Amino acid sequence: MTLIWLGVLLVFGGVLQMAFQPIWHGRLSGRRRLRTGQPSGTLEPERPASGFGLKSNWPGLVLLALGAAFLLAGATV
């Protein structure tokens, strides 16, 4: 039962890490640039989907895979 709960926590943590990765690397965490003719208070990112990549999400994917392995191991025991 411990393996199942550990697997659930790892999967949940992996999903959260992958969801928050684009937010942490977004434009709001860096320097703000003022553009002429556009409002400065926008939440629109400069580059769409700037955090959705294998290179930036590998820790979340590892947590997700490890959690899935623990869930499978807990189900077989």
PyMOL commands that set and color helices and strands:
alter all, ss='L'
color gray80, all
select helices_A, chain A and resi 2-24+27-29+54-76
alter helices_A, ss='H'
color red, helices_A
deselect
rebuild
show_as cartoon
